[in-house]
Amino acid sequence: MTVAGEKVSRKYELRQRADAMEATRQRITDATIELHGTVGPAHTTIAAIAALAGVQRHTVYRHFPTDDDLFAACSTRYWTQHPWPDAAAWKSIDSADERLAAGLDELYAFYSTVAAMLANALRDAETVPIVRQALGTYHAYLDEVARVLAQPFRARGARGKLVAAAVRHAIAFRTWESLVQQGGIAPATAIRLMTATVRAAADPGN
């Protein structure tokens, strides 16, 4: 084999090795995501991840030396695959009730696709610091959603605080979970209920 041929062969071998390492990394990440969505982060062990990914424990540690590294990879991959609804898109709806209903419609539909993962994360945030820290992004997102959905009600002072509280309740995952997932209420009915609740909070006559 010529020198040029050896270089080509070497590059091919390195490429194959890199592809194999990336495939292993993805299997580990996907296994972690599956376990987080079933048993939750607090009950996910390296041994369980390795078994599900079909690798040894030391392989998991070689790709992800720390729990933070593994959790970051897992979170990035999962939430990239499940992007949150774009709150900015609702700003074009002038009607307060219609904007709120549109936002809740998208948000409730989204919750239905991430229910297991988000429920486990919210539960385990009480005992797992890295989960609690990661949920800061979720809470910041809800702050923005609440601001966008409450704005067209144009409530001020004590009335504004009441509207803000009602909107925060309406958009909360736990509200959707209680009404739709556990209560068996149709999403459209839950949305009408929450819209009426916020409207009552905004009504000066109440």
PEQUI-V128730 format. One record per run of one state. SS is the DSSP state (2 for helix, 1 for strand, 0 for the rest). FROM is the first residue (numbers start at 0). TO is the last residue. If there is no record, write none. Layout:
# PEQUI-V128730
ss->(SS SS)
from->(FROM FROM)
to->(TO TO)
This chain:
# PEQUI-V128730
ss->(0 2 0 2 0 2 0 2 0 2 0 2 0 2 0 2 0 2 0 2 0 2 0)
from->(0 2 38 40 43 45 53 56 63 66 81 86 92 95 124 128 151 156 171 172 182 186 202)
to->(1 37 39 42 44 52 55 62 65 80 85 91 94 123 127 150 155 170 171 181 185 201 205)
